[in-house]
Amino acid sequence: MTPFKRFIRPGVLRNILRKAYDLTGGQCAYAIEFEGEVLLHSGEENGGSFIADSTNCISKALNFNDIHSGQLRMYMPEDCSDDLREHYVRAFEFAAFSIQELIDMERARRCIADEALAKYRELAVFHRSVPSINTSLRLRDVVGALINECRRENYPGELGMVFLSEPGTNHFRLAVQFGFHFGSNPQAMVESRLFLDVVKDGHGEIINDLSKDSRWGNQIPGIGSMAIIPIVSPNRVEGMLVLGSENKGLFEAAHRKSLSTLASVAGISVSNAFNFEGIQTLMNAILQALAEAIDSRDPYTAGHSERVAHLAVAFAYMLGESPAFPNLRLTTLTFVSCIIQAFCTTSARSASRKTC
């Protein structure tokens, strides 16, 4: 009875069967069959008279969904007249129509409820993931937060991977993974046609039986099902989020929607992190070039600014400032102190020359 309750409440159908039985003056028994078993009946003690090939038993199909189906059956007296038989048939058709309408309405109501619940969960994931994923401009922190969110949500799949695209190329490298045995090669995932198709289309996919997908060449042995979601920024595919399992048939459409929400949040953060790394590399190169250009004016103090920079960072650690200065700030401190020392040296030298 439990699978039957997922589609409609049995008490509602019992009332309809009882009223349909009363419409026939208590002469015709009704029963509802679900997947070959009589579950509800009215006017018959055990439902044993509802034989499908009997001339006095008529039936009509009931569609619960695309997979599950049933039948409404009515058993008429053998000695009834043609007029009564016609009356009984009309009552039966009315009962079948009413029951099917109720099933359709209940299915629509539950679909709306499921969609509303899925939207609520999607919004909850979005609001919770934004602060956790967008707290850093370092790629390692962003992908780590993304993986942690996936594990926190208890998505199906004991395996996980995040791939990031290399700037300026179409190659993807493995950034972080979990659940794989020692000696596994998750990087081989990028060689599959399935991976390349998702990158090209920019839409996530769920494959609940990889053995039946011609695009999968068993690049990672032992995986039975997989959810593969692109991490997309406004301009390009920044990476790929992949969850997998050794079992088959674990992932659902709701998982794809939720994972796509996480990936969209991570896509913006990954794009910002890539841009920040590029800007940081450019600034470091400019500062280093300025320091070398200034040092070249005085060969006697060449390299002095770099040594001062290292000493400044060492003093910062010794003074216990490391909790207040993350690695990012210490790197900036290195080059800033380098330039300040160089400019101070140049300014002092220029001032002394003018005085002379």
N, C-alpha and C positions, 0 to 999 in steps of 0.2 A: 504493500500500500504506500510505502514511502515514496517511490518514484512517481506514483500517481498524484500524490499531494503536491508535487512540484508544479503541476499544471493547473489544478483547480481543487477547491475544497470539496471533499466527498459529501459533506452535509448538504451543500447546495444541490448537488445532483440527486441526492436521496429525496429531497422535497419535490423536485420536478418529476421524478419517477412515480412518487406517490400520487401527485396530482394527475399525471397521465393515466395512471391506473384507475383513478376515480372517474376520469372522463369516459372510460369504457364501461362504466358501471361495475367495475370489479371483475370483468370477464377476461381481460387480457393482461398477462403478466409481462413485465419489462425487466430488462437486464442490460448492464453496461459491461462490455468485455474490454480488457486492456492487456495487450500483448498476449492474447490467447487464454486469458484467465478471467472468469466472471467475478468481478469485484463487488458490484452493486446490483441488487435486484429488488423488485417489488411485485408482490402477488404470487411468489413462488418460494417455497421454503428453502430449497437448496440450489435453485437455478439449474436443476438437472434436465428440465424439459426443453432447454434452449439448444436444440440440435440444428446445426446450420443447414442441413439438406432436407429438413422437414418442410412439408408443404404448408403447414400452419405457422411456421416461424419465418418472419421477415426481418431483415437487418439492413442497416445503413452505416457506412463508414464514418468514423469520427477522427478528425485530424488534430492531434495535440501539438505537433511540430513537424519539422521535416524528417525526423527519425522515428518518433513514437506515434503509434496510431491505435485505434480501438474500434469498437462497433457498438451500436445500439440495437438491441434485438427485442422483438415483441412476439409472444406466443398467443395465438388466437384459438378459440374453441373450434373443435372440428365440425360441429353441427350448426354453425352460424349461417344465416342467410347472406345472399349477395349484398343486400343493402347494408346489413350490419358490418359485413366485411369491408365495404367501401368506407363506412364511417370509422371503423377501427384503423384503416390505412391512413385516412386523413389525420386522425388523432396522432398516429405514430409519426407521420411526416412533420406535423407541427412540433411534437416533442423533440424529434431529431434536429429540426431547425433551431429550436430554442437552446438546446444543449450546445450545439456547435457555435452559436452566437455567444453564449456565455464563455465557452472555451477561448474563442478569439478575443473577447473583451478582456478576459483575465490575462491572456498572453500579452496583449498590448499594454495592459496596466503594469505587468511585471517588467516588460521591456523598458518602459519609461522609468520605472523605479531603478532598474539596473543602470540605465544611462545616467540618471541623476546621481546615483551613488558613485559611478565611475568618474563623473565630472568632479564630484566633491573630493574624491581621493586624488584626482589629478591636480586640483587646486591646492590640496593639502601638501602634496609632494612638491609642487612649485614653490609655495611660500616657505617651506622648510628648507628646500635645497638651495634657494637663492643666497641666503646668508652664509651657508656652510661652504658653497662652491666658490662664491665671489669674494672670499676674504683674502685672497692672495693673488699676486701677479706672477707667481712662480709656477711653471708647468707641472712640476712634481707635486706641488700642493693641490693644484686643481684636479689632476687625474686621480690623486689619492682620495680627495673628498668625493669625487664621483663614484669611485669603487666602494667607498664606505657607505654612501647612500644606497647603492644597489644591495649591499649586504644587509643594511639596516632594514630595508623594506621586505626582506625575506622573499625575494623573487625566486621562482623555481630555477634550479641549476646550481650545481656545486662548483662550476668552473666559470671564470671571468677573465676578460682581457680588455685592455684599452690600447688602441693603436693611434699614433699621431703621424700626420703627414709631415714630411720634411719640407721646409719652406723652399719654394722655387722648383720643386720636383713633384713627380707623381708617386713617389715611393712612400711607404708607410713602415714605421718601426714600432716595435712593441714597447710601450711605455710602462705598463704595470700589468700584473696578472696574479691570480690566486687559484688554488685548488688543483694545480697540475702536479703530476708525479715528477720526481727527480729524473732528469734525462729527457723529458718531453721537449718538443720544439714548437711552442705556440706561434713563433714567427712564420711558420709554414702556412699559416692561415691566409696570409696575403697573396699566396700563389693560387688560391682557388678561384674558379670562375664565379662562384657565388659571391665572394668578397668583392670582386671587381664589378659585378653587376650592380650591387648595392651602392658602391662608390659612384658609379656612373649615373644611376637613377636618382640617388639622393633620398630614397625612401626605405624605411626599415622593413624587414621581413622576419617572419616566424616560420621555421621549418621543423615540424614535429617528428619527421622521419627522414633523416638525412640520406638513408640508404636508397630512398626512392627519388632523390633529387639528382638529376644528371649533371648539375653544375658542381656537385661536391665530389672531389676525387679522393676522399679519405686522407686529406693532408694531415689531419690530427686523428690518429686511430682511437677508437673507443667512444667517440661522441655520437649520441643517438639523436638529439634534438638541439636546436639552437635558436636564439634570438639575436639578430645582428642589426644594430641601429646606427645610422650615421650621425656623427657629431658635426652639425652644420652651423656655420656662421653666416651672416648675410651675404658673403661673397663666395665662399667655397666650402668644401668638405674638409674640416680640420682634423677629423679622426674618425675612429669607429669604436663603438661599444659592443662587445660580444659577450653574451652569457650562454653557456652550454651545459649539457647534462649527458650522462651516460644512458639515461632512460629516455623513452620516447613519449610524445604526447603530453608534455608538461606545460607548454606555454599556451596562452590564450590571447585573444585580441586586446583585452584590457591591459595585459602586460606590455604589449607593444606600445599602446598609447601612453602608459605611465613612463616607460623607458624613453620614449621619444620626448616627453616633457623634460626629463632629467638631461637628456642629450642636448636639447635646445638651450637649456641654461648653461650647460658646460661649454657649448659651442662658442657663446659670447665670451666666456671667461678664457677659453683656450686662445681665441683670436686676440684678446687683449694681452694675454701673456706672451704670445708670439711677437706682437707689436712692441711690447715693452722690452723684450729681449733684443729686438733689432735696434730700438732706440738706445738702449743701454750699451750695446756693442759699438754703435756709432759714436756715442758720447765718450766712451772709454778710449776709442781710437783717436778722437780729436784731442782729448786731454793729454794722451800719451804723446801725440805728435807735437803739441805745444810745449810739453816738458822737454822733449828731445831737442826741439828747435832752440829753446832758451838755454839749455845746457850747452848746446854747440857754440854759443857765443863766448863761453869761457871754458876752455878745456881743462883748467885746473880744478873746477868744481863739477865736472861732468859726472852724472850719476848720483850727485849729492842729494838731489831732491827725492829720488827714489828711495835712498837709504833713510832719509828723514820720514818718508811715508811709512815704511815698514816699522820704524821705531815708534811712530805715533800709534799705529795699530797695536803694537806690543804693549805700549803703556796703557792703552784703553783696556786691554784684557787684564793687565796686572792690577789696575785700579778697580776691577770688578764691574766694569761698565758693559760687559758682554750681554747680560740680559736686556739691557736697554738699547743695545745696538745689535740688531740682527745682522746676518751675513750681508744682506743687501746694503745696509747703512755702513757697515765696515768697509765694504768695497768702495762705496762713494767716498768715505773718509780717506781712503788710501790715495785716490787720485786728487781729491780736493786739497789735501795737505801737500801733495806733490806740487801742484800748481802754485799754491800759496807760497811755499818755500822758494820756488823758482822765481816767481814774480818779486818776492821780497829781496832775493839775492840780486836780481837784475836791477831793481829800483835803487837799492843801496849802492850798487856799483856805478850806476849812471849818475846818481847824485854826487858821489865822491869825485867822479871825473869832471863834472861841471864845476865843482868847487875848486878843483885844481886848475 
